[in-house]
Amino acid sequence: MDALGDFFGMGGYAGFIWPSYAVTAVVLGGLVVASVRSLRAREAELQSLQAAVGSRRAAARSRDLVGEPANDP
């Protein structure tokens, strides 16, 4: 049990080492949360852009079938 106490005591530097581990864990956790939120936002934006392009393509196909001139720039 003494070896375990020595490990957690970190040779007298535990007051500096353990808080630095905690800060590192919090920062890395925050980065994970921010990355997941950003990913979800980008995926939603991509889906909306793909839906817009899909609807424009469908409108263009229907105009081609009817024979109307296209108004797309």
N, C-alpha and C positions, 0 to 999 in steps of 0.2 A: 504494500500500500504506500510505502514511502517513495517508491519510484514514480508512482502515479502523481503524488503530491509534488514531487520535484518537477515533473513534466508540466503540470498546470501552473506551477510557480514560475516557470521559465527563468530560473536563475535570478529571481528578483526583478525581472523586467516584465512581469505579467501585466502590470498596470499600463504598460505601453503597447504590448503585443496584442492582447485580447481585444482591446478597443479598436485597434487597427484592423483586425480580422472582421470585427462587426461592421465597421464602416465600409470595408471592401465588399462584404456580403450585401449590404444595403444598396450600395452603388450598382453592383452587378444585377441585383434584383430589379432595381429601377430601370436599368438598361433593357432588361428582358421585357418588362411591362411596356416600356416605350416602343420597343421594336415590334411587339405583337400588335399594339394599337395602330402603329403606322402601317403595318402589313395589312390589317383589316381595312383601314381607310383606303389604301391604294387598291386593294382588291375590289372594294365597292365602287371606286372611281372607274376602274377598268371595266367592270360589268356594265356600268351605265354608258360608258363610251362604246362598248361593243353592242349594246342594245340600240344606241343611236345610229351606229353604222349599219346595223342589220336592218333597221326600219328604213333607212335611206336606200339601201340596196333593194329592199322589197318594193319600195315605191318606184324605183328606177325600172325594175323588172316589169311591174304592172304597166308603166308608161310604155315600155317597149312592146308589150303585148297588144296594147290598145293602139299604139302608133302615134302617141302624143310626143311633141318635142320636149326634150329635157331642159329644165331650167337650172340645173346645177352649174355652179361656176367652174 
